[in-house]
Amino acid sequence: MKLTIKISTFLFFIFISPKFLGAQNSWDVKTLEKANTAKNINYLTSEEKKVIQYCNLVRLNPKLFLETFAKSYLDSTKENNSYTKSLIKTLKSAKSSDALSPSENLYLLAKGHAIDFGKKGKTGHGNFDKRFMKMIQECNCTVGENCDYGNNKALDIVMSLLIDNDVPDLGHRINILDPQYRNIGVSIQAHKKYEWNCVMDFSGVSLK
């Protein structure tokens, strides 16, 4: 049992930046491991795995995520506006939801969009219906998408989308926390204008 705990903790240390290890110390090993659904997925980069892990941590325990990783991030960036205040309020009252499982189908959709718009220097969810049409027809599922620009580090990406600056409907934050979603695909690619872009695609059904 002691050996298992040491191994699990070590794996998490690989995923989480040393800058935020103090925040990690408040989490129990069982929850950290539960959030680490992408650890054995070979097609994902280590940073893409971390994006999924952070998304899962905020879903599993929104209040603790606020008190740990979100607080450390906001303290370090000094970001303080109506959107950060809104996020604090949201995470204080949000209920726990299930961890997201990685889907290769969603990953391929996310990767294709990230590469395409990255090369073109575009932003947004262009051709969303067309890109998701086959999946929707096959599984009759609810789908969603988040796009972030200018970040290539997992916590920066997840916090940017949770804060959702200048997005009045807070759609990116809602997607990450939405309990109806069960699966996720994440791809971080180069971007012609913003250097980096990350696309997260979500589905409400179990996919391979």
C-alpha positions in Angstrom: 0.0 0.0 0.0 2.8 2.4 0.8 4.5 1.6 -2.5 1.3 2.3 -4.4 0.9 5.7 -2.7 4.4 6.7 -3.5 4.0 5.7 -7.2 0.7 7.6 -7.5 2.1 10.7 -6.0 5.2 10.6 -8.2 3.1 10.3 -11.3 1.1 13.4 -10.2 4.3 15.3 -9.6 5.3 14.7 -13.2 2.0 16.3 -14.3 1.7 19.3 -12.0 4.2 22.2 -12.3 6.4 22.6 -9.2 5.0 26.2 -9.0 1.7 24.7 -7.8 2.9 21.8 -5.7 1.7 23.6 -2.6 -1.8 23.5 -4.0 -1.5 19.8 -4.8 -0.7 18.9 -1.2 -4.3 19.6 -0.1 -5.6 16.8 -2.4 -5.8 13.1 -1.4 -4.0 10.6 -3.5 -7.3 8.8 -4.4 -8.8 11.9 -5.9 -5.6 12.8 -7.8 -5.5 9.4 -9.3 -9.2 9.5 -10.2 -8.7 12.7 -12.1 -5.7 11.2 -14.0 -7.9 9.4 -16.5 -5.5 10.1 -19.4 -2.3 8.9 -17.8 -2.0 5.8 -20.0 -3.1 7.4 -23.3 -0.2 7.2 -25.7 -1.6 9.6 -28.4 -1.7 12.6 -26.0 1.3 14.7 -25.0 2.1 15.1 -21.3 0.7 18.7 -21.4 -2.6 17.5 -23.0 -2.9 14.9 -20.3 -2.4 17.6 -17.7 -5.2 19.6 -19.3 -7.6 16.7 -18.8 -6.4 16.2 -15.3 -7.0 19.8 -14.3 -10.5 19.7 -15.9 -11.2 16.6 -13.9 -10.0 18.1 -10.6 -12.2 21.1 -10.9 -15.2 18.8 -11.8 -14.5 16.4 -8.9 -14.1 19.0 -6.2 -14.8 22.6 -7.4 -14.4 24.2 -4.0 -11.1 22.5 -3.3 -9.9 23.4 -6.8 -10.7 27.1 -6.0 -8.9 26.9 -2.7 -5.8 25.4 -4.2 -4.9 25.6 -7.9 -7.2 28.5 -8.7 -6.1 30.5 -5.7 -2.4 29.9 -6.5 -2.9 30.9 -10.1 -4.9 34.0 -9.4 -2.4 35.0 -6.7 0.5 34.6 -9.1 -1.2 36.5 -12.0 -2.8 39.2 -9.9 -5.8 38.8 -12.1 -8.9 40.4 -10.5 -11.9 41.5 -12.4 -15.6 40.7 -12.8 -14.8 37.4 -14.5 -12.5 36.1 -11.8 -15.0 37.2 -9.1 -17.7 35.3 -11.0 -15.5 32.2 -11.2 -14.9 32.3 -7.5 -18.6 32.5 -6.9 -19.3 29.7 -9.3 -16.7 27.3 -7.8 -17.9 28.0 -4.3 -21.4 26.7 -5.2 -20.7 24.2 -8.0 -21.6 20.6 -7.3 -19.2 17.7 -7.9 -19.5 15.8 -11.2 -17.9 12.8 -12.8 -14.4 12.8 -14.3 -14.1 13.0 -18.0 -12.6 10.1 -19.9 -10.4 10.7 -22.9 -11.8 9.8 -26.3 -9.6 9.3 -29.4 -12.5 10.3 -31.7 -12.8 13.6 -29.9 -9.0 14.0 -29.8 -8.9 13.6 -33.6 -11.6 16.2 -34.0 -9.8 18.6 -31.7 -6.5 18.0 -33.3 -7.8 18.6 -36.8 -9.4 21.9 -35.8 -6.4 23.1 -33.9 -4.0 22.3 -36.8 -6.3 23.8 -39.4 -7.1 27.1 -37.6 -3.5 27.3 -36.2 -2.1 27.3 -39.8 -4.6 29.8 -41.0 -4.2 32.0 -37.9 -8.0 31.9 -37.3 -10.0 31.7 -34.0 -13.4 30.3 -33.1 -15.5 27.2 -33.9 -15.7 27.4 -37.6 -17.6 24.5 -39.4 -18.6 23.2 -36.0 -21.8 21.4 -37.3 -19.9 19.9 -40.3 -17.0 18.7 -38.2 -19.3 17.1 -35.6 -22.1 15.9 -38.0 -20.9 12.3 -38.3 -20.5 11.9 -34.5 -23.9 13.4 -33.8 -25.6 11.2 -36.3 -23.9 8.0 -35.0 -24.4 8.6 -31.3 -27.2 11.1 -31.0 -25.1 12.9 -28.4 -24.6 16.4 -27.1 -21.3 17.9 -28.0 -19.3 21.0 -27.1 -16.0 22.7 -27.8 -13.6 25.1 -26.1 -10.8 27.0 -27.9 -8.0 28.8 -26.1 -5.3 30.9 -27.6 -1.8 32.0 -26.6 -1.2 29.3 -23.9 0.6 26.0 -24.1 0.7 25.1 -20.4 -2.1 23.1 -18.9 -3.1 25.2 -15.9 -2.9 28.4 -18.0 -5.2 26.9 -20.5 -7.7 25.6 -18.0 -7.8 28.7 -15.9 -8.1 30.9 -19.0 -11.2 29.0 -20.1 -12.6 28.9 -16.6 -12.2 32.6 -16.1 -13.6 33.2 -19.6 -12.6 36.8 -19.9 -14.8 38.8 -22.3 -17.1 35.8 -22.9 -20.5 37.0 -21.5 -22.2 33.7 -21.6 -19.3 31.9 -19.9 -19.6 29.1 -22.4 -16.1 27.7 -21.9 -16.5 27.5 -18.1 -19.9 25.9 -18.5 -18.5 23.2 -20.8 -15.7 22.3 -18.4 -18.1 22.0 -15.4 -21.1 20.6 -17.3 -22.1 17.2 -15.7 -23.7 16.0 -18.9 -20.3 15.6 -20.6 -18.5 12.3 -20.0 -15.7 12.4 -22.6 -13.1 14.8 -23.8 -10.5 15.2 -26.5 -7.7 17.7 -26.2 -5.1 19.0 -28.6 -2.5 21.7 -28.3 -1.0 22.9 -31.6 1.0 25.8 -32.9 -0.9 29.0 -34.0 0.2 31.4 -36.7 -1.0 34.5 -34.9 -1.2 33.6 -31.2 1.7 31.1 -31.2 -0.4 28.4 -29.5 -4.0 27.2 -29.5 -5.7 24.5 -27.6 -9.0 22.8 -28.6 -11.1 20.8 -26.2 -14.0 18.8 -27.6 -16.7 17.2 -25.4 -19.3 14.5 -25.7 -22.1 13.4 -23.5 -21.9 9.7 -24.3 -19.3 7.0 -23.8 -17.0 6.8 -26.8 -14.1 4.6 -27.7 
